[in-house]
Amino acid sequence: MKVIIQRKRQGALWGVSLFFVVLVAGLFYVKWNPYYHKVLLAASKHFIGNSIITGKEAQPPAPSWGAAVNYAIQYFKSVWQAVVLGLLVGSLVQVLIPKDWIIKIFGSDNRHSTLVAGLMAVPSMMCSCCAAPVVAGLRKQRASLGAALAYWLGNPVLNPAVIIFTGFVLSWKFSLLRLVMGLVLVFGVSSLTGKLMKEDVEYGDIFQIDTGSAGGNLMVRWVKALWRLILESIPPYLIAVLLLGGVRAWLFPAVNPAWTNSILLMVVLSITGALFMIPTAAEIPIVQSLMSFGLGIGPASALFMTLPAVNVPSILMLRRYFPRKVLVLVFIAVIVCGIASGLLASILL
């Protein structure tokens, strides 16, 4: 019996070690090294690129199939490596990390699990959509609602590279506001949701796939986990990106000087930001461009807060892993945080 237990422990340690080797190598290649060079660009040029939504123009192109395809091409050129990494990590967490480890660290609805998950999201630096497959993997391994939400929101909202880019390109006051409101959103909303919402019985089926502890060939189990993630997440992701990219002119109308600092515009842009998907850090050139055409600091701050946090594609990707009322609550919370950011910015910045 002792020999069997020892072999299981050795196998678990080997699996966890392999997982972190893949994770660290992937993050270095996709995130950490490119962002280091982008920080140098931001510091020297106070610019990290043109707006992916409008380019150098004041407003996006009119809704059309061409606008949809062009946006999708630009978007996926920016995120495809991170999407691959997210799928890889989300599938490997199911087969290399023992489920009881995930339950011990992330399985509780208390503040500790939420705090750990939020902190672990910080070095990942993924956008909301690219983090979604990892969140799906964690949920399949019985991560709690609060912990899974903290990891999902923490990746884009508390991205340290983006906060640094913001300081160099927009202002350090913008960075501070993003950090403060980000902490409220990631830890406050996640903890509250974990306390108020309980697992629905209908969502129990996502926990039935015990790929992490099942017997059989490791490669076969990994391929099954990866294929399931792809089938569940990629089709709705692609469709949503095309649709939203095609009609982005309706979501981001030309700036009108008459209402550039209105509360109504803060509300509208907060909703827009919560609907639309962008690559990591793309909110910075988007806001910089819109402000150059006259957008006020309040609405700009509202959009800056909500654009990276959640979006329709990432919500669709995780529709099987959270009760609908949880996703609705998070969507509303992001909008409220955006409005609050806009109001604070109008007063303080």
Salt bridges, closest charged atoms under 4 A:
GLU199 OE2 - ARG139 NH1 2.74
ASP200 OD1 - LYS325 NZ 3.73
ASP210 OD1 - LYS99 NZ 3.46
GLU232 OE1 - LYS140 NZ 3.91
GLU232 OE2 - ARG228 NE 2.95
GLU283 OE2 - ARG178 NH2 2.97
